[in-house]
Amino acid sequence: MAVEAVVSVVLQKLTEMLKGQSLTQNKYISNEVQEIMKSLNSVRDLMISTKEINHQAEEYLDAVYNVEDRIEKFTLIVVHQRKVFGFLTNHIFFFNNLSSCQKIHHKIKKITTQLMQLKVHKPYGKLHIEEIPTEEEKDEETVVGNHKTIEGSSSTSEMQATNPGSYMEELNFSYSCNEEQMQIVGIKERFQKMSSFSYKEEELGIFGLKEDVEILVKQLTKNSEDFVSIVGQGGIGKTTLARTIYKNRNIKCHFQFHAWVSVLREYTTEDIMLSLLKGTDIMTDKATNLDDEKAMKLKLSDYLKSKRYLIILDGVSTCNIWKDIKETFPDVKNGSKVVFTSTQTMETTQVDIVSHHMMPLSEDDSLKMFKKKVGKEESWPLISETSKKAILQSCNGLPLNIVLLAGLFSMKDPNSWSQVFSCMKNSINILSLCYNDLTDHLKVCLLYSLLFPKEFDIPVRRLLRLWLAEGFVKQNSTNVFPEDIAQTYFDELVSRNMIQISKLRSDNSPRRCHVLGVLHDYLLPKAQETNLFYTYRDLIRYEEVGSLNVRRMVEYESPKRETRNQFGIEMSKKTQLKSSPFNPSHLRSYMSFNHQKTDYRQAKRIGSFLGNIINDGIGLLRVLDLEGVYKPILPENLGNLCNLRYLGLRSTYLDSLPSSIGELTHLETLDVKHTCIDELPGSIWRLKNLQHLNLNDTCLDMQPQSSLRLLTLWGLFLDEKIAIKNGLDKLHDLRELGITFQLKSNQDDLMDWIANLSALRSLKLRSKDNLGGASKHVFRSMSNLEQLSRLNLLGNLEKLPDENQFPPTLKVLTLSISLLKQDPMQTLGQLPCLTVLRLLGQSYIGKEMVCRKGGFSKLRLLKMWKLKELENWFVEEGSMENLKHLDIRCCDRLSNIPTTLLQQQKLEKLVLTGMPHRFTTEVERLKLDHTSMTVDHWKFPPLPWQREQDDTSLVNHS
């Protein structure tokens, strides 16, 4: 049950929180805290063992949430007391703090007693969680700030609990398994296998759909006016097929405009219009009235008239949608297409719709897919013919069922597979089986990922850091970084196919992910029943909110700008206080996906909302994620949010931060990448818990402290003012480092420091002069950096280092404006792990390049951009044998691509940009038929030196 999982994770988090040394320096309070921790463990054990909890799940969840509030407030008060009063805290506040501990302990005991009564089947009545704070408790709260009533509001949820019965009919399955009887094995090894895949048909989950892809590509590229619907039952792969078509190179070349819209069950026409508008330049037009549905339709229709467009509407549940949107699509008779995916055949008399019906996989294909996803081929004989038939009957030819069940089997010891089959009669369907098999922490992490919009491509970096900030990651050892534990959570969910990777980095590590639509719909009611998060779009109707204890607020975009007034800015205080019970002091997270740049009022609403939380007294906010929100206003006293762990301001266009940011003592992640912030206060270095600092070529005017265990430092601007010795070299644990530097004298110190960062995995160094042009770049041996896989260097290298000076595990290498005179290919070809090589903007200024036999044995991607002097390129037989993607741009004098390369069977894609006509014609003649070729004739305008540098370093780390 989802409630039990959430309770278990919350109690585990509180136990770890109470272990903090700042709370236990007094012997009496320390003893009381130890008793609280024992009681919390008892509650967790009872919640797991007491099946009768289902009947009062909500009440017990509210009670546990209430305990969580009290413990977190207590810990924050004590931390603040120690910060202000130091050693005097134990004397001044001893009785208050001891009393608080006793009250918390009493409440936990009350919960434990009721759980014990349930366990022995004795009704105990309802659990009353409402309490009136005593005078002592009020006094405690005044230590941090005055308690005020919020002048704002909560919001109505857009997400209605869906009936899982509809999925049970489509995803028939009849067994479950006991997690405690199974052994989860090989998580890391399994992920290492998974992470080595490339974008092939089978690995992307489109197994057996090759014929469907060919039929639809042919249908869509016909010059007809057909509307196409992809029809099939849930879990059959409609969205996967549509995405494959959408990303198909022939489709991209054929259509001038592409748009993808995920249609919610409770969709509005405005939602669809807004999603379509986001792909155009109409959104930035201030004259566009986004409050007028007719005006939006007219604008879109005018925009599409001059284009051949492809629109995909995914998840359409009713034929009425065509009546709502038909005016938007002009009848231009140029081969434009609108594609629907639906579980029902789309029929209307107004237009001709061609239906493509998807069929379940055959038994042979189902077993092939199951085997491939499970792996462990040597153990396949352990499955009897009877068991194989049970698998086929349960999966019913549906790819989603197959990959989920295969993911479950892949996580188990083959010797325990028989136990899965022995539990066949107890599970409703495959979705419930796979979900129930997860540990509590994995359940909560998976449910938390649903707060992102459906089918949203979630940055993996962002998701893992949010899990950490929320306290969902269980700390097993002080010697292991929490980030590594979070990574194992993610790896297991991917291996189980509960989370799907949608985009990889160049080194094949996961970049973006999402939860499949059917799985999202199935899990959403579970997230709702736990009150895990609360979403809204429009004006809050307070009467519908009731006494909801909102813990995480998520704002989605809404076309109705005048109604999105969730913070009560334009409402009278009298109305607010009378109708809204929302108390912001309970709020743990606020995330916004409102990215409309024309909605300037959103910035003020966020500022007012944060001010209300701060003014309320003890703010428990852990996550403030405004990534992509346009210029949100942050209050000057932002530092009063002392519980904040995650501050995400990426791509917000902010130009400054409040000076109080150095007071966020618990902050773990600060992300201001892609903003206009070029300077941060030196107080940043006082944040001892800071783990990830993503900047935007930002200056820092103070040295870091030796106690700081920073893992990510990306986007730092370094000059002579910041010391490296006895300064930056205090940072020993960095895994990701990106620096732009202007250094005349101490580059050696910089490189010596970097050479000792043994945990480094990604490194980007840009050497610039005072005018922003590339300058001399000193290189020191990196052979000791055994975990470094991505290296990006911009600057003038006197010579390329020897192959034994490069990191031994280097997978991705990018060189820009290196001005190398000697052919680098002989050295680079000997790097054993190199899979991606980018030679950009004058990285090599010689006339000839030779790739020797046996070199570049693992290279998959090669980019050569703006190598202005290069004339001849030779590739010997046996070199670059695994190359799949070749991208050449503006190499004006290059005479040819070697025939030995063009004739290789593994070369899949050629991209030629700004190359002479004779060059592209000759390449077209010599290449093999299976190699796709894209030619872009767009010419680059003359660029100043600085702009040229920026253009050559296009690969940004996220």
TIZA-868900 format. One line per 10 residues: their letters; for each residue x, y, z of C-alpha. Coordinates in pm, whole numbers, plus 50000, padded with zeros to 5 digits. Each point is the difference from the previous one (the first is absolute). Layout:
// residues N
A> X,Y,Z  ...
This chain:
// residues 958
MAVEAVVSVV> 50000,50000,50000  50130,50345,49909  49908,50149,50339  50216,49745,50182  50295,50079,49771  49971,50374,50062  49968,49951,50377  50303,49772,50004  50215,50248,49807  49885,50296,50212
LQKLTEMLKG> 50080,49817,50322  50341,49893,49869  50073,50361,49903  49904,50127,50344  50217,49739,50170  50301,50112,49798  49921,50365,50070  49996,49943,50374  50350,49854,49985  50136,50351,49945
QSLTQNKYIS> 50265,50092,50258  49859,50349,50043  49693,49851,50170  50167,49761,50239  50263,50201,50191  49787,50004,50314  49981,49667,50184  49632,50022,50093  49882,50116,49660  50227,49740,49840
NEVQEIMKSL> 49828,49724,50195  49659,50128,49901  50104,50014,49633  50122,49640,50021  49662,49895,50134  49827,50185,49716  50216,49815,49747  49912,49664,50158  49632,50088,49987  50025,50103,49635
NSVRDLMIST> 50154,49664,49914  49718,49825,50184  49740,50195,49804  50171,49912,49672  50010,49630,50085  49637,50001,50108  49888,50179,49685  50162,49726,49792  49859,49709,50200  49648,50131,50070
KEINHQAEEY> 49783,49921,49698  49691,50152,50163  50158,50343,49954  49825,50029,49663  49675,50109,50161  50155,50298,50178  50292,50064,49765  49925,50368,49945  49968,50073,50370  50330,49832,50082
LDAVYNVEDR> 50170,50172,49710  49876,50338,50127  50123,49911,50347  50344,49911,49872  50012,50317,49791  49910,50193,50314  50287,49836,50188  50229,50082,49709  49900,50368,50022  50066,50014,50372
IEKFTLIVVH> 50339,49824,49982  50123,50211,49709  49889,50321,50169  50167,49892,50322  50332,49921,49828  49995,50331,49813  49932,50191,50321  50291,49832,50179  50236,50062,49708  49896,50366,49996
QRKVFGFLTN> 50045,50026,50376  50356,49866,49976  50076,50237,49715  49886,50303,50200  50082,49909,50361  50277,49739,49963  50085,49803,50316  49740,50198,50200  49722,49816,49814  50008,49705,50241
HIFFFNNLSS> 49938,50235,50292  49756,50249,49853  49771,49760,49812  50054,49674,50187  49648,49969,50146  49828,50112,49679  50193,49752,49789  49957,49715,50245  49626,50069,50015  49980,49996,49620
CQKIHHKIKK> 50176,49663,49985  49762,49856,50258  49693,50122,49812  50129,49847,49675  50079,49674,50177  49651,49992,50154  49839,50044,49659  50206,49720,49846  49908,49771,50288  49634,50075,49933
ITTQLMQLKV> 50038,49888,49640  50188,49687,50112  49724,49909,50247  49732,50024,49734  50203,49793,49757  50043,49734,50265  49624,49997,50054  49946,49950,49626  50258,49724,49992  49804,49798,50258
HKPYGKLHIE> 49671,50085,49821  49869,50236,50268  49832,50315,49865  50140,50305,50168  49790,50273,49845  50118,50288,49791  50337,50159,50037  49969,50370,50082  50296,50194,49864  49886,50357,50050
EIPTEEEKDE> 50181,50171,50284  50005,50350,50140  50356,50123,50061  50084,50076,50362  50144,50328,50115  50342,49836,50022  49978,49888,49638  49899,50348,49894  50301,50137,50182  50223,49758,49814
ETVVGNHKTI> 49869,50117,49667  50071,50363,50081  50370,49913,50016  49995,49969,49622  49730,50248,49909  49649,50120,50066  49723,49764,49903  49771,50172,49746  49706,49887,49799  50085,49962,49632
EGSSSTSEMQ> 49851,50251,49764  49971,49747,49724  49832,49679,49909  50029,49643,49892  49853,49872,49682  49765,49753,49846  50153,49688,49860  49988,49941,49631  50068,49630,50050  49690,49794,50068
ATNPGSYMEE> 50056,49655,50140  49956,49761,49714  49842,49661,50034  50270,49735,49977  49738,49750,49897  50020,50115,49641  50363,49900,49993  49930,49668,50166  49782,49903,49706  50274,50083,49753
LNFSYSCNEE> 50298,49873,50196  49881,49665,50123  50232,49822,50235  49946,49754,50278  50300,49963,50228  50206,50194,50250  50313,49924,50192  50133,50052,50348  50281,50252,50003  50151,49855,50315
QMQIVGIKER> 50036,49656,49838  50187,50138,49699  50361,50105,49963  50077,50309,49792  50329,49944,49822  50226,50166,49751  49855,50351,50002  50327,50168,49909  50107,49734,49752  49657,50007,49838
FQKMSSFSYK> 50013,50376,49958  50349,49986,49853  49866,49767,49733  49698,50222,49945  50204,50320,49979  50207,49870,49710  49709,49992,49758  49957,50229,49702  49690,50128,49827  49898,49676,49837
EEELGIFGLK> 49650,49884,49939  49999,49721,50259  50155,50198,50284  49755,50287,49968  49709,49768,50073  49863,49991,49643  50070,49631,49961  49788,49853,49721  49880,50338,49873  50226,50032,49696
EDVEILVKQL> 49715,49930,49759  49772,50251,50178  50270,50266,49971  50047,49940,49627  49624,50011,49932  49946,50323,50194  50304,50181,49858  49875,49919,49652  49646,50111,50091  50110,50328,50155
TKNSEDFVSI> 50232,50100,49716  49729,49952,49737  49868,50327,49861  49649,49936,50126  49776,50172,50252  49948,49693,50217  49970,50025,50374  50153,49694,50164  49905,49827,50324  50216,49737,50168
VGQGGIGKTT> 49759,49769,50182  50065,49727,50254  49940,49891,50357  50195,50146,50291  50359,49880,50024  50024,49890,49637  50253,50272,49914  49802,50277,49827  50202,50282,50154  50328,49818,49937
LARTIYKNRN> 49909,49952,49635  49889,50363,49966  50325,50124,50158  50203,49784,49765  49817,50149,49703  50035,50351,50141  50379,49963,50030  50041,49825,49664  50250,50186,49779  49783,49971,49688
IKCHFQFHAW> 49705,50145,50190  50211,50287,50135  50121,50087,49651  49654,49973,49845  49813,50231,50239  50089,50363,50070  49825,50019,50335  49967,49727,50264  49802,50004,50324  49926,49738,50264
VSVLREYTTE> 49711,50040,50245  49925,49760,50285  49623,50018,50049  49881,49957,50359  49678,49819,50079  49846,50323,50123  50141,50211,49719  49888,50347,49902  50027,50153,49654  50213,50275,50153
DIMLSLLKGT> 50248,49741,50127  50047,49860,49651  50029,50346,49844  50258,50103,50256  50209,49689,49937  49995,50067,49626  50086,50367,50047  50310,49911,50200  50162,49865,49685  49956,50329,49815
DIMTDKATNL> 50126,50356,50034  49644,50116,50074  50057,49955,50374  50250,50286,50006  49758,50234,49824  49857,50228,50269  49704,50078,49776  49885,49638,50018  49701,49964,50230  50046,49665,50172
DDEKAMKLKL> 49676,50050,50189  49786,49981,49687  49952,49650,49858  49881,50132,49665  50296,50232,49971  50241,49713,50072  49837,49781,49735  50018,50280,49744  50366,50072,50076  50091,49633,49970
SDYLKSKRYL> 49805,49957,49680  50175,50299,49841  50337,49867,50113  49939,49652,49854  49863,50115,49664  50341,50047,49844  50151,49677,50135  49982,49626,49952  49937,49893,50357  49981,49683,50207
IILDGVSTCN> 49797,50013,50322  49983,49698,50230  49728,49992,50265  50091,49721,50239  49745,49838,50232  49674,50118,49842  49708,49844,50187  49703,50149,49816  49895,50069,49644  49869,50339,50110
IWKDIKETFP> 50353,50137,49995  49976,50059,49626  49701,50230,50047  50199,50204,50250  50313,50052,49790  49899,49969,49633  50010,50377,49940  50369,50000,50091  50121,49791,49708  49970,50175,49662
DVKNGSKVVF> 49910,49797,49694  50315,50088,49807  50020,49677,49793  50377,49972,50028  50032,49662,50170  49972,50124,50360  49895,49734,50249  49832,49972,50339  50060,49672,50185  49794,49875,50296
TSTQTMETTQ> 50084,49715,50236  49696,49850,50166  49854,49683,50147  49695,50044,49779  49949,50050,49628  49960,50367,49911  49692,50054,49785  49857,50330,49877  49804,50107,49696  50194,50325,49970
VDIVSHHMMP> 50333,49855,49882  50138,49671,49876  50208,49829,50267  50223,49707,49911  50028,49757,50292  50314,49795,50063  49909,49717,50236  50281,49862,50212  49991,49628,50070  50145,49814,50298
LSEDDSLKMF> 50334,49828,49950  49997,49639,49892  50098,49734,50250  50342,49961,49837  50068,50376,50005  49872,50024,50356  50242,49734,50120  50288,50154,49803  49930,50339,50153  49967,49851,50349
KKKVGKEESW> 50330,49812,49967  50183,50306,49871  49874,50222,50280  50068,49745,50275  50349,49913,49882  50155,49709,50194  49960,49776,49696  50186,49720,50174  49715,49979,50254  49717,49982,49747
PLISETSKKA> 49983,49618,50017  49885,50040,50362  49662,50116,49870  49774,49709,49913  49764,49990,49704  49708,50043,50238  50160,50314,50142  50064,50135,49651  49633,49955,49919  49910,50184,50321
ILQSCNGLPL> 50225,50289,49897  49844,50016,49654  49647,49985,50138  50069,50267,50260  50179,50240,49764  49741,49953,49725  50242,50125,49736  50018,50350,50148  50355,50146,49994  49950,50196,50324
NIVLLAGLFS> 49903,49685,50189  50293,49813,49850  50267,50259,50090  49864,50049,50353  49986,49628,50071  50342,49950,49842  50136,50285,50213  49870,49825,50311  50161,49669,49902  50328,50173,49915
MKDPNSWSQV> 50033,50125,50358  49958,49654,50154  50238,49714,50051  49903,49739,49736  49977,49740,50275  49708,50195,50149  49804,50036,49675  49786,49703,50095  49878,50192,50304  49857,50268,49770
FSCMKNSINI> 49786,49739,49828  49893,49852,50332  49828,50330,50092  49795,50017,49679  49653,50022,50152  50036,50306,50220  50074,50290,49765  49748,50197,49798  50228,50095,49711  50360,50040,49896
LSLCYNDLTD> 50008,50366,50098  49898,49925,50359  50242,49706,50015  50298,50207,49889  49910,50298,50218  49943,49789,50312  50338,49833,49953  50181,50332,50048  50153,50099,50332  49833,50288,50184
HLKVCLLYSL> 50267,50249,49895  49972,49901,49635  49621,50029,50016  50017,50354,50134  50269,50105,49751  49794,49861,49712  49680,50169,50119  50189,50327,50047  50105,49995,49633  49630,50034,49909
LFPKEFDIPV> 49998,50363,50110  50165,50077,49666  49740,50042,49723  49899,49682,49820  50249,49898,49727  50235,50277,50121  50365,49923,49926  50149,50033,50348  50368,50092,50032  50158,49715,50195
RRLLRLWLAE> 50226,50249,50174  49698,50190,50128  49801,49694,50110  50278,49845,50208  50083,50326,50176  49632,50050,50084  49980,49652,50151  50296,50091,50218  49858,50336,50102  49667,49843,50099
GFVKQNSTNV> 50176,49751,50227  49878,49695,49807  50346,49842,49975  50091,49768,50286  50347,50058,50143  50170,49663,50037  50352,50114,50087  50189,50318,50074  50267,49884,49753  49760,49995,49704
FPEDIAQTYF> 49879,50319,49837  49620,50030,49994  50030,50075,49627  50130,49648,49942  49706,49850,50187  49756,50214,49798  50171,49879,49684  49942,49636,50100  49630,50082,50056  49980,50146,49651
DELVSRNMIQ> 50195,49710,49847  49764,49746,50153  49686,50182,49886  50146,50014,49648  50096,49633,50009  49647,49919,50112  49870,50210,49706  49794,50212,50241  50192,50306,49877  50099,50023,49635
ISKLRSDNSP> 50307,50183,49874  49901,50237,49721  50335,50163,49923  50363,49907,50054  50311,50207,50033  50275,49951,49747  50174,49753,50235  49679,49793,50029  49917,50109,50352  49630,50090,50050
RRCHVLGVLH> 49913,50364,49943  49619,50009,50005  49728,49758,50101  49625,49968,50039  49729,49774,50136  49795,49829,49730  49650,50141,49959  49804,49689,50102  50223,49948,50303  49961,50370,50086
DYLLPKAQET> 49620,49968,49993  50008,49686,50214  50230,50147,50266  49848,50347,50022  49712,49899,50234  50257,49844,50236  50193,50327,50014  49674,50185,50066  49889,49775,50283  50327,50070,50181
NLFYTYRDLI> 49964,50377,49955  50354,49989,49862  49949,50305,49779  49726,50236,49887  49968,50146,49651  49800,50290,49868  49961,50228,49701  49712,50238,50056  49861,50225,50272  49970,49817,50327
RYEEVGSLNV> 49648,49919,50101  50057,49993,50372  49680,49817,50081  50136,49696,49812  50331,49997,50185  49846,49942,50340  50250,49928,50274  50252,49848,49761  50346,49989,50150  50194,50107,49690
RRMVEYESPK> 50362,49887,50017  50117,50041,49642  49851,50247,49752  50056,49956,49627  49884,50267,49756  49933,49910,49639  49947,50245,49718  49656,50139,49937  49884,50214,49710  49767,50194,50228
RETRNQFGIE> 50243,50255,50134  49745,50209,50181  49885,49696,50199  50340,49880,50109  49995,50196,50319  50085,49719,50239  50178,50225,50247  49709,50239,50049  50182,50312,49878  49686,50167,49867
MSKKTQLKSS> 49754,49865,50255  49891,50170,50314  50158,49880,50323  49655,49960,50147  49905,49747,49731  50324,49811,50037  49992,49959,50371  49638,49900,50001  50022,49734,49730  50354,49858,49999
PFNPSHLRSY> 50125,49757,50267  50333,49963,49817  50297,50037,50234  50329,50050,49816  50204,49886,50299  49922,49638,49904  50134,50044,49646  50314,49797,49916  50031,50072,49627  49892,50245,49737
MSFNHQKTDY> 50061,49929,49631  49877,50196,49702  49971,49898,49637  49849,50333,49903  50256,50110,49742  49805,50271,49819  50239,50288,49942  49715,50242,49935  49846,49947,50346  50195,50252,50211
RQAKRIGSFL> 49747,49980,50281  50118,49648,50075  50328,50145,50131  49813,50217,50253  49775,49715,50108  50297,49781,50080  50162,50280,50199  49684,50057,50200  49956,49630,50059  50354,49955,50133
GNIINDGIGL> 49955,50307,50217  49692,49841,50156  50191,49683,50082  50286,50196,50155  49771,50231,50197  49807,49703,50135  50292,49918,50227  50161,49657,49979  50002,49922,49630  50055,49631,49927
LRVLDLEGVY> 50052,50047,49626  50265,49759,49871  49968,50045,49624  49954,50317,49798  50024,49899,49634  49928,50285,49759  50200,49867,49705  49881,50171,49682  49773,50253,50176  50055,50348,49857
KPILPENLGN> 50173,50237,50245  49832,49897,50327  50028,50257,50279  50186,49863,50301  49953,50178,50335  50308,50156,50159  49951,49789,50313  50011,49675,49800  50270,49885,50243  49728,49956,50265
LCNLRYLGLR> 49893,49679,49822  50257,49820,50212  49868,49652,49914  50049,50049,49623  50200,49721,49835  49945,50067,49629  49990,50337,49823  49951,49950,49626  50020,50323,49799  50137,49866,49671
STYLDSLPSS> 49881,50186,49688  49813,50265,50199  50183,50302,49849  50063,50136,50350  50287,50248,50029  50055,49992,50379  49931,49806,50318  49907,50131,50347  50308,50055,50216  49840,49786,50271
IGELTHLETL> 50053,49684,49796  50304,49923,50213  49763,49939,50293  49848,49687,49839  50203,49773,50223  49840,49674,49880  50021,50077,49627  50131,49706,49795  49935,50116,49641  50023,50350,49854
DVKHTCIDEL> 49943,50012,49624  50025,50338,49823  50123,49867,49665  49866,50183,49693  49920,50317,50195  50150,50349,49988  50155,49967,50346  50371,50076,49966  50089,50044,50367  49910,49825,50323
PGSIWRLKNL> 50073,50108,50357  50296,49832,50167  49765,49877,50272  49918,49713,49762  50311,49825,50128  49852,49997,50352  49735,49752,49889  50160,49687,50143  49731,49768,49860  50031,50130,49644
QHLNLNDTCL> 50058,49711,49758  49912,50136,49656  50076,50351,49876  49906,50070,49637  50099,50351,49890  50006,50210,49685  50364,50114,49962  49952,50153,50343  50260,50169,50221  50039,49912,50367
DMQPQSSLRL> 50192,50239,50226  50092,49771,50289  50187,49676,50054  49818,49672,50077  50024,49845,50345  50183,49675,50052  49685,49839,50145  49810,50041,49672  49935,49674,49813  49895,50143,49667
LTLWGLFLDE> 49934,49741,49727  49900,50232,49714  50161,50335,49918  49893,50098,49652  50017,50343,49834  50257,50168,50227  50191,50300,49864  50353,49998,50137  50256,50281,49992  50308,50099,50199
KIAIKNGLDK> 49785,50127,50291  49903,49649,50109  50280,49795,50147  50042,49642,49892  50257,49894,50257  49836,50006,50344  49682,50101,49818  49831,49790,49735  50231,49710,50073  49803,49948,50322
LHDLRELGIT> 49733,49840,49781  50106,49634,49975  49678,49815,49915  49895,50171,49676  49840,49777,49737  49898,50266,49749  50213,50310,49941  49950,50274,49741  50223,50311,50010  50059,50297,49771
FQLKSNQDDL> 50326,50164,50104  50216,50305,49930  50333,49906,50154  50344,50129,49903  50220,49850,50269  49839,49714,50190  49855,49762,49742  50249,49748,50134  49834,50019,50343  49660,49950,49837
MDWIANLSAL> 50113,49692,49809  50181,49856,50303  49679,50031,50203  49792,49837,49725  50249,49716,49962  49927,49896,50360  49620,49997,49970  49978,49621,49991  49619,49991,50001  49964,50233,49698
RSLKLRSKDN> 49766,49870,49729  49938,50304,49781  50237,50292,49935  49960,50314,49789  50281,50258,49982  49989,50320,49795  50303,50229,49988  49919,50357,49894  50173,50335,49984  49869,50339,50114
LGGASKHVFR> 49806,50048,49675  49829,49661,50021  50221,49841,49734  50166,49662,50043  50338,50014,50172  50280,49761,50088  49894,49679,50170  50250,49809,50214  49940,49624,50011  50125,49768,50273
SMSNLEQLSR> 49976,49624,50012  49656,49869,50101  50096,49634,50007  49908,49978,50370  49637,50102,49932  49872,49648,49954  49630,50094,50013  50012,50295,49757  49789,49916,49694  49916,50346,49852
LNLLGNLEKL> 50266,50263,49921  49936,50333,49825  50295,50235,49935  49987,50347,49842  50326,50188,49952  50333,49996,49818  50200,49683,50066  50367,50007,49910  49980,49632,49915  49763,49713,50056
PDENQFPPTL> 50092,49794,50309  50120,49643,49954  49733,49732,50020  50125,49886,50343  49935,50350,50142  49628,49980,49927  49759,49845,50252  49995,49623,49938  49616,49984,50002  49940,50303,49774
KVLTLSISLL> 49688,49949,49786  49917,50349,49872  50260,50256,49889  49924,50349,49868  50275,50234,49875  49933,50363,49900  50242,50263,49865  50296,49783,50098  50197,50122,49690  50181,49667,49977
KQDPMQTLGQ> 50249,49991,49716  50085,49632,50024  49746,49735,49892  49826,49891,50325  49839,49683,49860  50290,49763,50061  49999,50084,50371  49621,50017,50043  49951,49675,49810  50182,49814,50276
LPCLTVLRLL> 49765,50107,50281  49842,49665,50093  49655,50116,50117  49937,50299,49771  49647,49984,49856  49935,50366,49913  50250,50245,49848  49917,50362,49919  50262,50206,49818  49845,50346,49995
GQSYIGKEMV> 50092,50353,49886  50368,49999,49900  50095,49724,50237  50232,49877,49721  50154,50239,49746  50197,49750,49790  49923,49898,49642  50005,49621,50031  49855,49748,50241  50068,49623,50010
CRKGGFSKLR> 49819,49736,50205  50220,49692,50036  49896,49634,49987  49864,49874,50331  49937,50348,50134  49673,50132,50145  49875,49648,50067  49700,50117,50209  49924,50336,49834  49628,50040,49918
LLKMWKLKEL> 49969,50375,49938  50242,50236,49825  49937,50373,49953  50232,50224,49799  49887,50362,49999  50177,50300,49846  50335,49835,49934  50071,50273,49744  50343,49878,49884  49926,49629,49968
ENWFVEEGSM> 50029,49879,49641  50065,49625,50005  49871,49730,50232  50115,49638,49983  49854,49705,50189  50185,49672,49977  49825,49664,49987  49923,49882,50353  49964,50350,50145  49674,50138,50144
ENLKHLDIRC> 49827,49669,49940  49714,50078,50243  49927,50357,49886  49624,50061,49972  49961,50377,49974  50219,50245,49805  49930,50375,50017  50205,50241,49784  49935,50375,50009  50167,50285,49810
CDRLSNIPTT> 50323,49819,49914  50017,50202,49677  50321,49856,49856  49941,49634,50080  50008,49808,49675  49840,49673,50103  49876,49754,50259  50214,49687,49971  49832,49722,49802  50111,49747,50261
LLQQQKLEKL> 49781,50184,50250  49702,50051,49770  49995,49630,49911  49985,49881,50360  49687,49806,50090  49965,50155,50347  49989,50362,49880  49635,50098,50050  49982,50378,49975  50179,50281,49815
VLTGMPHRFT> 49933,50367,50072  50163,50256,49770  49952,50372,50069  50140,50288,49796  50203,49770,49774  50057,50065,49625  49754,49849,49754  50267,49790,49827  50092,49852,50339  49645,49899,50094
TEVERLKLDH> 49934,49862,49651  50307,49777,50013  49916,49876,50350  49645,49920,49889  50141,49793,49714  50247,49802,50210  49805,49928,50319  49809,49676,50056  49622,49998,49968  49933,49928,50368
TSMTVDHWKF> 50193,50311,50110  49763,50296,50038  50134,50339,49890  49882,50346,50100  50128,50306,49815  49953,50348,50141  50092,50276,49758  49963,50278,50255  50314,50213,50008  50143,50139,50317
PPLPWQREQD> 50024,50381,50006  50341,50153,50083  50049,49980,50374  50224,50201,50233  50269,49809,50189  49810,49969,50324  49681,49885,49831  50200,49741,49810  50126,49854,50326  49652,49972,50140
DTSLVNHS> 49884,49833,49681  50274,49743,50021  49917,49900,50355  49641,49909,49936  50001,49695,50219  49871,50117,50337  50012,49779,50303  49673,49968,50187
